[in-house]
Amino acid sequence: MADNSQKMSYHAGEAKGQAQEKASGMMDKANNAAQSTKETMQDVGENVQAKAQGAADAVKNATGMNK
């Protein structure tokens, strides 16, 4: 039968493993959020760029600079 110090050591090891697993899960969530944000910002940048190009073309057409 294990004595108290062995039981405490076992439980401490269990707690450490659980904490490491939880930290790993939190890091995965943070990485996923960062990747999602990056993709969203890329989409926003592309959208803004397309609108700016459309506005520039509209000005060129309106002023006759496109001919």
Predicted model as a PDB file, atoms N, CA, C, CB and O in Angstrom, pLDDT in the B-factor column:
MODEL        1                                                                  
ATOM      1  N   MET A   1       0.849  -1.191   0.000  1.00 49.00           N  
ATOM      2  CA  MET A   1       0.000   0.000   0.000  1.00 49.00           C  
ATOM      3  C   MET A   1       0.889   1.247   0.000  1.00 49.00           C  
ATOM      4  CB  MET A   1      -0.963   0.002   1.234  1.00 49.00           C  
ATOM      5  O   MET A   1       1.881   1.317   0.726  1.00 49.00           O  
ATOM      6  N   ALA A   2       0.531   2.187  -0.793  1.00 62.00           N  
ATOM      7  CA  ALA A   2       1.315   3.415  -0.919  1.00 62.00           C  
ATOM      8  C   ALA A   2       1.132   4.288   0.307  1.00 62.00           C  
ATOM      9  CB  ALA A   2       0.917   4.188  -2.184  1.00 62.00           C  
ATOM     10  O   ALA A   2       0.037   4.401   0.856  1.00 62.00           O  
ATOM     11  N   ASP A   3       2.234   4.903   0.725  1.00 87.00           N  
ATOM     12  CA  ASP A   3       2.107   5.808   1.870  1.00 87.00           C  
ATOM     13  C   ASP A   3       1.627   7.183   1.407  1.00 87.00           C  
ATOM     14  CB  ASP A   3       3.456   5.934   2.618  1.00 87.00           C  
ATOM     15  O   ASP A   3       1.463   7.423   0.211  1.00 87.00           O  
ATOM     16  N   ASN A   4       1.407   8.068   2.354  1.00 90.00           N  
ATOM     17  CA  ASN A   4       0.837   9.387   2.056  1.00 90.00           C  
ATOM     18  C   ASN A   4       1.690  10.191   1.083  1.00 90.00           C  
ATOM     19  CB  ASN A   4       0.659  10.172   3.335  1.00 90.00           C  
ATOM     20  O   ASN A   4       1.145  10.843   0.193  1.00 90.00           O  
ATOM     21  N   SER A   5       3.012  10.165   1.227  1.00 90.00           N  
ATOM     22  CA  SER A   5       3.861  10.962   0.338  1.00 90.00           C  
ATOM     23  C   SER A   5       3.776  10.456  -1.095  1.00 90.00           C  
ATOM     24  CB  SER A   5       5.316  10.937   0.818  1.00 90.00           C  
ATOM     25  O   SER A   5       3.829  11.254  -2.030  1.00 90.00           O  
ATOM     26  N   GLN A   6       3.647   9.161  -1.284  1.00 92.00           N  
ATOM     27  CA  GLN A   6       3.494   8.616  -2.636  1.00 92.00           C  
ATOM     28  C   GLN A   6       2.146   9.034  -3.236  1.00 92.00           C  
ATOM     29  CB  GLN A   6       3.616   7.073  -2.613  1.00 92.00           C  
ATOM     30  O   GLN A   6       2.066   9.376  -4.415  1.00 92.00           O  
ATOM     31  N   LYS A   7       1.099   9.003  -2.420  1.00 91.00           N  
ATOM     32  CA  LYS A   7      -0.225   9.415  -2.887  1.00 91.00           C  
ATOM     33  C   LYS A   7      -0.222  10.894  -3.259  1.00 91.00           C  
ATOM     34  CB  LYS A   7      -1.290   9.138  -1.810  1.00 91.00           C  
ATOM     35  O   LYS A   7      -0.778  11.287  -4.284  1.00 91.00           O  
ATOM     36  N   MET A   8       0.412  11.710  -2.413  1.00 94.00           N  
ATOM     37  CA  MET A   8       0.475  13.147  -2.689  1.00 94.00           C  
ATOM     38  C   MET A   8       1.272  13.414  -3.968  1.00 94.00           C  
ATOM     39  CB  MET A   8       1.107  13.902  -1.497  1.00 94.00           C  
ATOM     40  O   MET A   8       0.907  14.270  -4.774  1.00 94.00           O  
ATOM     41  N   SER A   9       2.361  12.672  -4.137  1.00 93.00           N  
ATOM     42  CA  SER A   9       3.181  12.834  -5.339  1.00 93.00           C  
ATOM     43  C   SER A   9       2.377  12.447  -6.578  1.00 93.00           C  
ATOM     44  CB  SER A   9       4.470  11.980  -5.243  1.00 93.00           C  
ATOM     45  O   SER A   9       2.437  13.125  -7.604  1.00 93.00           O  
ATOM     46  N   TYR A  10       1.629  11.358  -6.476  1.00 93.00           N  
ATOM     47  CA  TYR A  10       0.792  10.912  -7.586  1.00 93.00           C  
ATOM     48  C   TYR A  10      -0.250  11.965  -7.948  1.00 93.00           C  
ATOM     49  CB  TYR A  10       0.105   9.593  -7.236  1.00 93.00           C  
ATOM     50  O   TYR A  10      -0.434  12.295  -9.120  1.00 93.00           O  
ATOM     51  N   HIS A  11      -0.920  12.482  -6.939  1.00 94.00           N  
ATOM     52  CA  HIS A  11      -1.959  13.484  -7.180  1.00 94.00           C  
ATOM     53  C   HIS A  11      -1.363  14.788  -7.721  1.00 94.00           C  
ATOM     54  CB  HIS A  11      -2.739  13.759  -5.888  1.00 94.00           C  
ATOM     55  O   HIS A  11      -1.975  15.457  -8.554  1.00 94.00           O  
ATOM     56  N   ALA A  12      -0.175  15.143  -7.246  1.00 95.00           N  
ATOM     57  CA  ALA A  12       0.496  16.341  -7.771  1.00 95.00           C  
ATOM     58  C   ALA A  12       0.824  16.147  -9.251  1.00 95.00           C  
ATOM     59  CB  ALA A  12       1.794  16.647  -6.965  1.00 95.00           C  
ATOM     60  O   ALA A  12       0.665  17.064 -10.056  1.00 95.00           O  
ATOM     61  N   GLY A  13       1.277  14.957  -9.596  1.00 94.00           N  
ATOM     62  CA  GLY A  13       1.561  14.653 -11.002  1.00 94.00           C  
ATOM     63  C   GLY A  13       0.309  14.712 -11.858  1.00 94.00           C  
ATOM     64  O   GLY A  13       0.334  15.220 -12.979  1.00 94.00           O  
ATOM     65  N   GLU A  14      -0.784  14.190 -11.323  1.00 96.00           N  
ATOM     66  CA  GLU A  14      -2.068  14.260 -12.041  1.00 96.00           C  
ATOM     67  C   GLU A  14      -2.477  15.714 -12.279  1.00 96.00           C  
ATOM     68  CB  GLU A  14      -3.174  13.519 -11.249  1.00 96.00           C  
ATOM     69  O   GLU A  14      -2.878  16.083 -13.383  1.00 96.00           O  
ATOM     70  N   ALA A  15      -2.373  16.525 -11.241  1.00 96.00           N  
ATOM     71  CA  ALA A  15      -2.763  17.938 -11.342  1.00 96.00           C  
ATOM     72  C   ALA A  15      -1.884  18.655 -12.355  1.00 96.00           C  
ATOM     73  CB  ALA A  15      -2.668  18.635  -9.965  1.00 96.00           C  
ATOM     74  O   ALA A  15      -2.370  19.473 -13.136  1.00 96.00           O  
ATOM     75  N   LYS A  16      -0.588  18.348 -12.343  1.00 95.00           N  
ATOM     76  CA  LYS A  16       0.331  18.969 -13.306  1.00 95.00           C  
ATOM     77  C   LYS A  16      -0.063  18.592 -14.733  1.00 95.00           C  
ATOM     78  CB  LYS A  16       1.793  18.542 -13.023  1.00 95.00           C  
ATOM     79  O   LYS A  16      -0.095  19.446 -15.619  1.00 95.00           O  
ATOM     80  N   GLY A  17      -0.358  17.329 -14.947  1.00 95.00           N  
ATOM     81  CA  GLY A  17      -0.763  16.872 -16.281  1.00 95.00           C  
ATOM     82  C   GLY A  17      -2.044  17.544 -16.739  1.00 95.00           C  
ATOM     83  O   GLY A  17      -2.168  17.930 -17.902  1.00 95.00           O  
ATOM     84  N   GLN A  18      -2.993  17.683 -15.832  1.00 96.00           N  
ATOM     85  CA  GLN A  18      -4.262  18.336 -16.178  1.00 96.00           C  
ATOM     86  C   GLN A  18      -4.034  19.807 -16.502  1.00 96.00           C  
ATOM     87  CB  GLN A  18      -5.279  18.196 -15.025  1.00 96.00           C  
ATOM     88  O   GLN A  18      -4.636  20.342 -17.433  1.00 96.00           O  
ATOM     89  N   ALA A  19      -3.171  20.457 -15.740  1.00 97.00           N  
ATOM     90  CA  ALA A  19      -2.877  21.873 -15.992  1.00 97.00           C  
ATOM     91  C   ALA A  19      -2.193  22.043 -17.345  1.00 97.00           C  
ATOM     92  CB  ALA A  19      -1.988  22.455 -14.869  1.00 97.00           C  
ATOM     93  O   ALA A  19      -2.494  22.979 -18.086  1.00 97.00           O  
ATOM     94  N   GLN A  20      -1.272  21.136 -17.664  1.00 97.00           N  
ATOM     95  CA  GLN A  20      -0.584  21.218 -18.956  1.00 97.00           C  
ATOM     96  C   GLN A  20      -1.564  20.998 -20.108  1.00 97.00           C  
ATOM     97  CB  GLN A  20       0.558  20.185 -19.025  1.00 97.00           C  
ATOM     98  O   GLN A  20      -1.487  21.674 -21.134  1.00 97.00           O  
ATOM     99  N   GLU A  21      -2.472  20.061 -19.936  1.00 96.00           N  
ATOM    100  CA  GLU A  21      -3.471  19.784 -20.975  1.00 96.00           C  
ATOM    101  C   GLU A  21      -4.394  20.991 -21.175  1.00 96.00           C  
ATOM    102  CB  GLU A  21      -4.304  18.531 -20.606  1.00 96.00           C  
ATOM    103  O   GLU A  21      -4.726  21.354 -22.303  1.00 96.00           O  
ATOM    104  N   LYS A  22      -4.797  21.601 -20.066  1.00 96.00           N  
ATOM    105  CA  LYS A  22      -5.663  22.777 -20.148  1.00 96.00           C  
ATOM    106  C   LYS A  22      -4.933  23.933 -20.830  1.00 96.00           C  
ATOM    107  CB  LYS A  22      -6.139  23.200 -18.742  1.00 96.00           C  
ATOM    108  O   LYS A  22      -5.512  24.634 -21.660  1.00 96.00           O  
ATOM    109  N   ALA A  23      -3.665  24.131 -20.480  1.00 97.00           N  
ATOM    110  CA  ALA A  23      -2.870  25.200 -21.095  1.00 97.00           C  
ATOM    111  C   ALA A  23      -2.708  24.950 -22.586  1.00 97.00           C  
ATOM    112  CB  ALA A  23      -1.488  25.312 -20.421  1.00 97.00           C  
ATOM    113  O   ALA A  23      -2.780  25.879 -23.390  1.00 97.00           O  
ATOM    114  N   SER A  24      -2.490  23.702 -22.950  1.00 97.00           N  
ATOM    115  CA  SER A  24      -2.351  23.359 -24.362  1.00 97.00           C  
ATOM    116  C   SER A  24      -3.646  23.658 -25.124  1.00 97.00           C  
ATOM    117  CB  SER A  24      -1.969  21.874 -24.518  1.00 97.00           C  
ATOM    118  O   SER A  24      -3.615  24.180 -26.239  1.00 97.00           O  
ATOM    119  N   GLY A  25      -4.774  23.324 -24.511  1.00 97.00           N  
ATOM    120  CA  GLY A  25      -6.070  23.608 -25.141  1.00 97.00           C  
ATOM    121  C   GLY A  25      -6.303  25.095 -25.305  1.00 97.00           C  
ATOM    122  O   GLY A  25      -6.841  25.539 -26.319  1.00 97.00           O  
ATOM    123  N   MET A  26      -5.894  25.867 -24.303  1.00 97.00           N  
ATOM    124  CA  MET A  26      -6.063  27.316 -24.383  1.00 97.00           C  
ATOM    125  C   MET A  26      -5.171  27.898 -25.483  1.00 97.00           C  
ATOM    126  CB  MET A  26      -5.739  27.974 -23.023  1.00 97.00           C  
ATOM    127  O   MET A  26      -5.581  28.821 -26.187  1.00 97.00           O  
ATOM    128  N   MET A  27      -3.968  27.369 -25.631  1.00 97.00           N  
ATOM    129  CA  MET A  27      -3.067  27.835 -26.689  1.00 97.00           C  
ATOM    130  C   MET A  27      -3.647  27.508 -28.066  1.00 97.00           C  
ATOM    131  CB  MET A  27      -1.665  27.196 -26.530  1.00 97.00           C  
ATOM    132  O   MET A  27      -3.567  28.318 -28.989  1.00 97.00           O  
ATOM    133  N   ASP A  28      -4.227  26.323 -28.194  1.00 97.00           N  
ATOM    134  CA  ASP A  28      -4.868  25.964 -29.463  1.00 97.00           C  
ATOM    135  C   ASP A  28      -5.992  26.936 -29.801  1.00 97.00           C  
ATOM    136  CB  ASP A  28      -5.415  24.531 -29.403  1.00 97.00           C  
ATOM    137  O   ASP A  28      -6.124  27.370 -30.945  1.00 97.00           O  
ATOM    138  N   LYS A  29      -6.800  27.274 -28.795  1.00 97.00           N  
ATOM    139  CA  LYS A  29      -7.901  28.217 -29.025  1.00 97.00           C  
ATOM    140  C   LYS A  29      -7.367  29.593 -29.417  1.00 97.00           C  
ATOM    141  CB  LYS A  29      -8.784  28.332 -27.768  1.00 97.00           C  
ATOM    142  O   LYS A  29      -7.913  30.248 -30.304  1.00 97.00           O  
ATOM    143  N   ALA A  30      -6.300  30.024 -28.753  1.00 98.00           N  
ATOM    144  CA  ALA A  30      -5.706  31.330 -29.067  1.00 98.00           C  
ATOM    145  C   ALA A  30      -5.129  31.324 -30.481  1.00 98.00           C  
ATOM    146  CB  ALA A  30      -4.604  31.692 -28.040  1.00 98.00           C  
ATOM    147  O   ALA A  30      -5.279  32.299 -31.218  1.00 98.00           O  
ATOM    148  N   ASN A  31      -4.473  30.236 -30.857  1.00 97.00           N  
ATOM    149  CA  ASN A  31      -3.923  30.145 -32.218  1.00 97.00           C  
ATOM    150  C   ASN A  31      -5.034  30.152 -33.262  1.00 97.00           C  
ATOM    151  CB  ASN A  31      -3.072  28.875 -32.370  1.00 97.00           C  
ATOM    152  O   ASN A  31      -4.906  30.790 -34.307  1.00 97.00           O  
ATOM    153  N   ASN A  32      -6.115  29.447 -32.978  1.00 97.00           N  
ATOM    154  CA  ASN A  32      -7.245  29.428 -33.912  1.00 97.00           C  
ATOM    155  C   ASN A  32      -7.863  30.821 -34.052  1.00 97.00           C  
ATOM    156  CB  ASN A  32      -8.313  28.419 -33.443  1.00 97.00           C  
ATOM    157  O   ASN A  32      -8.221  31.242 -35.152  1.00 97.00           O  
ATOM    158  N   ALA A  33      -7.984  31.525 -32.933  1.00 98.00           N  
ATOM    159  CA  ALA A  33      -8.540  32.880 -32.968  1.00 98.00           C  
ATOM    160  C   ALA A  33      -7.628  33.811 -33.757  1.00 98.00           C  
ATOM    161  CB  ALA A  33      -8.746  33.421 -31.540  1.00 98.00           C  
ATOM    162  O   ALA A  33      -8.102  34.643 -34.531  1.00 98.00           O  
ATOM    163  N   ALA A  34      -6.328  33.670 -33.562  1.00 98.00           N  
ATOM    164  CA  ALA A  34      -5.370  34.518 -34.288  1.00 98.00           C  
ATOM    165  C   ALA A  34      -5.439  34.235 -35.783  1.00 98.00           C  
ATOM    166  CB  ALA A  34      -3.931  34.288 -33.770  1.00 98.00           C  
ATOM    167  O   ALA A  34      -5.412  35.166 -36.587  1.00 98.00           O  
ATOM    168  N   GLN A  35      -5.528  32.977 -36.162  1.00 97.00           N  
ATOM    169  CA  GLN A  35      -5.610  32.621 -37.583  1.00 97.00           C  
ATOM    170  C   GLN A  35      -6.898  33.161 -38.195  1.00 97.00           C  
ATOM    171  CB  GLN A  35      -5.534  31.090 -37.767  1.00 97.00           C  
ATOM    172  O   GLN A  35      -6.891  33.678 -39.312  1.00 97.00           O  
ATOM    173  N   SER A  36      -7.991  33.041 -37.469  1.00 97.00           N  
ATOM    174  CA  SER A  36      -9.271  33.543 -37.941  1.00 97.00           C  
ATOM    175  C   SER A  36      -9.220  35.061 -38.130  1.00 97.00           C  
ATOM    176  CB  SER A  36     -10.388  33.164 -36.961  1.00 97.00           C  
ATOM    177  O   SER A  36      -9.718  35.586 -39.126  1.00 97.00           O  
ATOM    178  N   THR A  37      -8.621  35.750 -37.178  1.00 97.00           N  
ATOM    179  CA  THR A  37      -8.487  37.211 -37.267  1.00 97.00           C  
ATOM    180  C   THR A  37      -7.641  37.592 -38.468  1.00 97.00           C  
ATOM    181  CB  THR A  37      -7.866  37.785 -35.978  1.00 97.00           C  
ATOM    182  O   THR A  37      -7.966  38.535 -39.189  1.00 97.00           O  
ATOM    183  N   LYS A  38      -6.558  36.860 -38.683  1.00 97.00           N  
ATOM    184  CA  LYS A  38      -5.674  37.132 -39.822  1.00 97.00           C  
ATOM    185  C   LYS A  38      -6.448  36.982 -41.135  1.00 97.00           C  
ATOM    186  CB  LYS A  38      -4.445  36.178 -39.805  1.00 97.00           C  
ATOM    187  O   LYS A  38      -6.356  37.833 -42.020  1.00 97.00           O  
ATOM    188  N   GLU A  39      -7.206  35.899 -41.251  1.00 97.00           N  
ATOM    189  CA  GLU A  39      -7.977  35.663 -42.478  1.00 97.00           C  
ATOM    190  C   GLU A  39      -9.040  36.744 -42.676  1.00 97.00           C  
ATOM    191  CB  GLU A  39      -8.641  34.274 -42.435  1.00 97.00           C  
ATOM    192  O   GLU A  39      -9.258  37.207 -43.796  1.00 97.00           O  
ATOM    193  N   THR A  40      -9.693  37.139 -41.595  1.00 98.00           N  
ATOM    194  CA  THR A  40     -10.711  38.185 -41.677  1.00 98.00           C  
ATOM    195  C   THR A  40     -10.090  39.501 -42.140  1.00 98.00           C  
ATOM    196  CB  THR A  40     -11.406  38.372 -40.314  1.00 98.00           C  
ATOM    197  O   THR A  40     -10.642  40.189 -42.999  1.00 98.00           O  
ATOM    198  N   MET A  41      -8.943  39.844 -41.566  1.00 97.00           N  
ATOM    199  CA  MET A  41      -8.277  41.097 -41.939  1.00 97.00           C  
ATOM    200  C   MET A  41      -7.817  41.061 -43.395  1.00 97.00           C  
ATOM    201  CB  MET A  41      -7.077  41.364 -41.014  1.00 97.00           C  
ATOM    202  O   MET A  41      -7.864  42.081 -44.083  1.00 97.00           O  
ATOM    203  N   GLN A  42      -7.375  39.900 -43.868  1.00 97.00           N  
ATOM    204  CA  GLN A  42      -7.003  39.789 -45.280  1.00 97.00           C  
ATOM    205  C   GLN A  42      -8.218  40.031 -46.169  1.00 97.00           C  
ATOM    206  CB  GLN A  42      -6.390  38.402 -45.574  1.00 97.00           C  
ATOM    207  O   GLN A  42      -8.131  40.727 -47.181  1.00 97.00           O  
ATOM    208  N   ASP A  43      -9.347  39.453 -45.784  1.00 97.00           N  
ATOM    209  CA  ASP A  43     -10.583  39.656 -46.547  1.00 97.00           C  
ATOM    210  C   ASP A  43     -10.989  41.126 -46.545  1.00 97.00           C  
ATOM    211  CB  ASP A  43     -11.720  38.795 -45.971  1.00 97.00           C  
ATOM    212  O   ASP A  43     -11.383  41.666 -47.579  1.00 97.00           O  
ATOM    213  N   VAL A  44     -10.894  41.768 -45.394  1.00 97.00           N  
ATOM    214  CA  VAL A  44     -11.241  43.184 -45.289  1.00 97.00           C  
ATOM    215  C   VAL A  44     -10.318  44.008 -46.179  1.00 97.00           C  
ATOM    216  CB  VAL A  44     -11.151  43.666 -43.819  1.00 97.00           C  
ATOM    217  O   VAL A  44     -10.775  44.902 -46.892  1.00 97.00           O  
ATOM    218  N   GLY A  45      -9.023  43.712 -46.141  1.00 97.00           N  
ATOM    219  CA  GLY A  45      -8.060  44.445 -46.962  1.00 97.00           C  
ATOM    220  C   GLY A  45      -8.357  44.302 -48.441  1.00 97.00           C  
ATOM    221  O   GLY A  45      -8.290  45.276 -49.190  1.00 97.00           O  
ATOM    222  N   GLU A  46      -8.684  43.092 -48.862  1.00 97.00           N  
ATOM    223  CA  GLU A  46      -9.017  42.869 -50.266  1.00 97.00           C  
ATOM    224  C   GLU A  46     -10.278  43.617 -50.658  1.00 97.00           C  
ATOM    225  CB  GLU A  46      -9.188  41.381 -50.542  1.00 97.00           C  
ATOM    226  O   GLU A  46     -10.357  44.168 -51.757  1.00 97.00           O  
ATOM    227  N   ASN A  47     -11.261  43.644 -49.775  1.00 97.00           N  
ATOM    228  CA  ASN A  47     -12.524  44.336 -50.029  1.00 97.00           C  
ATOM    229  C   ASN A  47     -12.284  45.841 -50.158  1.00 97.00           C  
ATOM    230  CB  ASN A  47     -13.541  44.045 -48.900  1.00 97.00           C  
ATOM    231  O   ASN A  47     -12.806  46.481 -51.070  1.00 97.00           O  
ATOM    232  N   VAL A  48     -11.496  46.398 -49.245  1.00 97.00           N  
ATOM    233  CA  VAL A  48     -11.194  47.830 -49.287  1.00 97.00           C  
ATOM    234  C   VAL A  48     -10.440  48.162 -50.569  1.00 97.00           C  
ATOM    235  CB  VAL A  48     -10.367  48.256 -48.047  1.00 97.00           C  
ATOM    236  O   VAL A  48     -10.720  49.168 -51.222  1.00 97.00           O  
ATOM    237  N   GLN A  49      -9.485  47.311 -50.922  1.00 97.00           N  
ATOM    238  CA  GLN A  49      -8.702  47.545 -52.137  1.00 97.00           C  
ATOM    239  C   GLN A  49      -9.607  47.536 -53.374  1.00 97.00           C  
ATOM    240  CB  GLN A  49      -7.593  46.477 -52.277  1.00 97.00           C  
ATOM    241  O   GLN A  49      -9.468  48.386 -54.254  1.00 97.00           O  
ATOM    242  N   ALA A  50     -10.525  46.584 -53.437  1.00 97.00           N  
ATOM    243  CA  ALA A  50     -11.435  46.504 -54.581  1.00 97.00           C  
ATOM    244  C   ALA A  50     -12.343  47.736 -54.648  1.00 97.00           C  
ATOM    245  CB  ALA A  50     -12.285  45.223 -54.499  1.00 97.00           C  
ATOM    246  O   ALA A  50     -12.596  48.262 -55.731  1.00 97.00           O  
ATOM    247  N   LYS A  51     -12.828  48.190 -53.502  1.00 97.00           N  
ATOM    248  CA  LYS A  51     -13.691  49.375 -53.488  1.00 97.00           C  
ATOM    249  C   LYS A  51     -12.910  50.623 -53.892  1.00 97.00           C  
ATOM    250  CB  LYS A  51     -14.316  49.571 -52.095  1.00 97.00           C  
ATOM    251  O   LYS A  51     -13.427  51.483 -54.605  1.00 97.00           O  
ATOM    252  N   ALA A  52     -11.677  50.716 -53.438  1.00 97.00           N  
ATOM    253  CA  ALA A  52     -10.849  51.871 -53.805  1.00 97.00           C  
ATOM    254  C   ALA A  52     -10.587  51.867 -55.307  1.00 97.00           C  
ATOM    255  CB  ALA A  52      -9.509  51.861 -53.024  1.00 97.00           C  
ATOM    256  O   ALA A  52     -10.620  52.918 -55.948  1.00 97.00           O  
ATOM    257  N   GLN A  53     -10.330  50.700 -55.862  1.00 96.00           N  
ATOM    258  CA  GLN A  53     -10.106  50.612 -57.302  1.00 96.00           C  
ATOM    259  C   GLN A  53     -11.366  50.999 -58.061  1.00 96.00           C  
ATOM    260  CB  GLN A  53      -9.661  49.195 -57.695  1.00 96.00           C  
ATOM    261  O   GLN A  53     -11.302  51.694 -59.075  1.00 96.00           O  
ATOM    262  N   GLY A  54     -12.520  50.541 -57.561  1.00 96.00           N  
ATOM    263  CA  GLY A  54     -13.790  50.898 -58.198  1.00 96.00           C  
ATOM    264  C   GLY A  54     -14.038  52.399 -58.135  1.00 96.00           C  
ATOM    265  O   GLY A  54     -14.525  52.991 -59.098  1.00 96.00           O  
ATOM    266  N   ALA A  55     -13.709  53.005 -57.023  1.00 96.00           N  
ATOM    267  CA  ALA A  55     -13.889  54.446 -56.883  1.00 96.00           C  
ATOM    268  C   ALA A  55     -12.951  55.193 -57.829  1.00 96.00           C  
ATOM    269  CB  ALA A  55     -13.643  54.883 -55.426  1.00 96.00           C  
ATOM    270  O   ALA A  55     -13.354  56.174 -58.454  1.00 96.00           O  
ATOM    271  N   ALA A  56     -11.720  54.742 -57.935  1.00 95.00           N  
ATOM    272  CA  ALA A  56     -10.765  55.383 -58.841  1.00 95.00           C  
ATOM    273  C   ALA A  56     -11.233  55.268 -60.282  1.00 95.00           C  
ATOM    274  CB  ALA A  56      -9.371  54.761 -58.688  1.00 95.00           C  
ATOM    275  O   ALA A  56     -11.138  56.224 -61.051  1.00 95.00           O  
ATOM    276  N   ASP A  57     -11.736  54.102 -60.642  1.00 94.00           N  
ATOM    277  CA  ASP A  57     -12.251  53.916 -62.010  1.00 94.00           C  
ATOM    278  C   ASP A  57     -13.459  54.816 -62.269  1.00 94.00           C  
ATOM    279  CB  ASP A  57     -12.638  52.438 -62.246  1.00 94.00           C  
ATOM    280  O   ASP A  57     -13.605  55.365 -63.361  1.00 94.00           O  
ATOM    281  N   ALA A  58     -14.316  54.966 -61.272  1.00 94.00           N  
ATOM    282  CA  ALA A  58     -15.499  55.825 -61.426  1.00 94.00           C  
ATOM    283  C   ALA A  58     -15.082  57.280 -61.638  1.00 94.00           C  
ATOM    284  CB  ALA A  58     -16.421  55.710 -60.188  1.00 94.00           C  
ATOM    285  O   ALA A  58     -15.673  57.986 -62.454  1.00 94.00           O  
ATOM    286  N   VAL A  59     -14.072  57.720 -60.907  1.00 94.00           N  
ATOM    287  CA  VAL A  59     -13.576  59.095 -61.080  1.00 94.00           C  
ATOM    288  C   VAL A  59     -12.976  59.267 -62.470  1.00 94.00           C  
ATOM    289  CB  VAL A  59     -12.523  59.441 -59.996  1.00 94.00           C  
ATOM    290  O   VAL A  59     -13.208  60.280 -63.131  1.00 94.00           O  
ATOM    291  N   LYS A  60     -12.217  58.291 -62.905  1.00 92.00           N  
ATOM    292  CA  LYS A  60     -11.612  58.369 -64.245  1.00 92.00           C  
ATOM    293  C   LYS A  60     -12.699  58.433 -65.320  1.00 92.00           C  
ATOM    294  CB  LYS A  60     -10.681  57.151 -64.497  1.00 92.00           C  
ATOM    295  O   LYS A  60     -12.607  59.214 -66.267  1.00 92.00           O  
ATOM    296  N   ASN A  61     -13.718  57.609 -65.159  1.00 91.00           N  
ATOM    297  CA  ASN A  61     -14.815  57.609 -66.128  1.00 91.00           C  
ATOM    298  C   ASN A  61     -15.558  58.946 -66.101  1.00 91.00           C  
ATOM    299  CB  ASN A  61     -15.792  56.449 -65.839  1.00 91.00           C  
ATOM    300  O   ASN A  61     -15.907  59.480 -67.154  1.00 91.00           O  
ATOM    301  N   ALA A  62     -15.797  59.480 -64.929  1.00 91.00           N  
ATOM    302  CA  ALA A  62     -16.547  60.726 -64.787  1.00 91.00           C  
ATOM    303  C   ALA A  62     -15.770  61.919 -65.346  1.00 91.00           C  
ATOM    304  CB  ALA A  62     -16.889  60.969 -63.318  1.00 91.00           C  
ATOM    305  O   ALA A  62     -16.364  62.865 -65.863  1.00 91.00           O  
ATOM    306  N   THR A  63     -14.462  61.871 -65.242  1.00 91.00           N  
ATOM    307  CA  THR A  63     -13.665  62.994 -65.713  1.00 91.00           C  
ATOM    308  C   THR A  63     -13.146  62.809 -67.134  1.00 91.00           C  
ATOM    309  CB  THR A  63     -12.511  63.215 -64.787  1.00 91.00           C  
ATOM    310  O   THR A  63     -12.489  63.685 -67.694  1.00 91.00           O  
ATOM    311  N   GLY A  64     -13.461  61.634 -67.708  1.00 85.00           N  
ATOM    312  CA  GLY A  64     -13.006  61.379 -69.080  1.00 85.00           C  
ATOM    313  C   GLY A  64     -11.563  60.946 -69.161  1.00 85.00           C  
ATOM    314  O   GLY A  64     -11.008  60.904 -70.259  1.00 85.00           O  
ATOM    315  N   MET A  65     -10.941  60.627 -68.073  1.00 83.00           N  
ATOM    316  CA  MET A  65      -9.539  60.226 -68.069  1.00 83.00           C  
ATOM    317  C   MET A  65      -9.353  58.765 -68.487  1.00 83.00           C  
ATOM    318  CB  MET A  65      -8.944  60.447 -66.690  1.00 83.00           C  
ATOM    319  O   MET A  65      -8.222  58.302 -68.636  1.00 83.00           O  
ATOM    320  N   ASN A  66     -10.420  58.065 -68.670  1.00 72.00           N  
ATOM    321  CA  ASN A  66     -10.360  56.642 -68.990  1.00 72.00           C  
ATOM    322  C   ASN A  66     -10.392  56.385 -70.487  1.00 72.00           C  
ATOM    323  CB  ASN A  66     -11.502  55.915 -68.326  1.00 72.00           C  
ATOM    324  O   ASN A  66     -10.454  55.235 -70.922  1.00 72.00           O  
ATOM    325  N   LYS A  67     -10.351  57.441 -71.268  1.00 64.00           N  
ATOM    326  CA  LYS A  67     -10.474  57.275 -72.732  1.00 64.00           C  
ATOM    327  C   LYS A  67      -9.156  57.331 -73.402  1.00 64.00           C  
ATOM    328  CB  LYS A  67     -11.370  58.323 -73.325  1.00 64.00           C  
ATOM    329  O   LYS A  67      -9.079  57.209 -74.625  1.00 64.00           O  
TER     330      LYS A  67                                                      
ENDMDL                                                                          
END                                                                             
